[in-house]
Amino acid sequence: MKKKAATKPKLHVEKKLLELDLASGEVCAAGFEGVDLFAPSAKHKWDLLKPWPLKDNSCQRLRCSHFIEHIPMTFLRSVNETVLLSIMPAPGFKDALLWFFDEAYRVLVPGGTMEVIWPCLQTVRSFQDPTHRRFIPQETMFYLSKDWRQHPDIKLDHYGTEANFAFSCGRTMPQTEGVRSAEVQQHRAMELWNTSFDFVANLTSLKIG
């Protein structure tokens, strides 16, 4: 009687989480896979203002450089994987910028991170591009914090956003500004134009696993 060959136990191989450079253009950041609807070299091609073809909790890290200022001033509502548009607030619709960050929050794992870069508000860089549709201060990042939105003095739950991020925000600047003391830098950044290039926000998903 022949002995049955021993079956080898199947190894459990965890699927690698995605690390995506959103609106990457032709030059994707190192260590990321590019997402861009128009760039021929991007690995993934989809519209970032339509439901992303990704499962929940499928990404470890996201990056988005110089895209959010292009998001149109409109309101979106997802219905059966399609998007309805409105130029005015309406039940079930949310601002397109908040909609974008809700999608990022959905696909990130708990503790996943996202780096966001956009032109500093007080610089010509923010206004020179005719396709820029938003002019965004650092303080806008507060709207991505559930605790901040639900604060008794704020109460912005009616905005409909689900994102909940912790964040820190800094700025890039010319070398001549970088040699100044932190106090002088802050004063000049608040009082003068063109002392900074970009804002850089680092977001961490506070989603519960």
Secondary structure as UniProt FT lines:
FT   STRAND          18..22
FT   TURN            25..26
FT   TURN            30..31
FT   STRAND          33..35
FT   TURN            40..41
FT   TURN            48..49
FT   TURN            56..57
FT   STRAND          59..65
FT   HELIX           68..70
FT   STRAND          75..79
FT   TURN            80..81
FT   STRAND          82..86
FT   TURN            91..92
FT   STRAND          94..95
FT   HELIX           96..107
FT   STRAND          108..119
FT   TURN            121..122
FT   HELIX           124..128
FT   TURN            130..131
FT   HELIX           138..144
FT   HELIX           146..149
FT   TURN            152..154
FT   HELIX           157..159
FT   STRAND          165..171
FT   HELIX           175..178
FT   HELIX           182..191
FT   STRAND          198..205
//
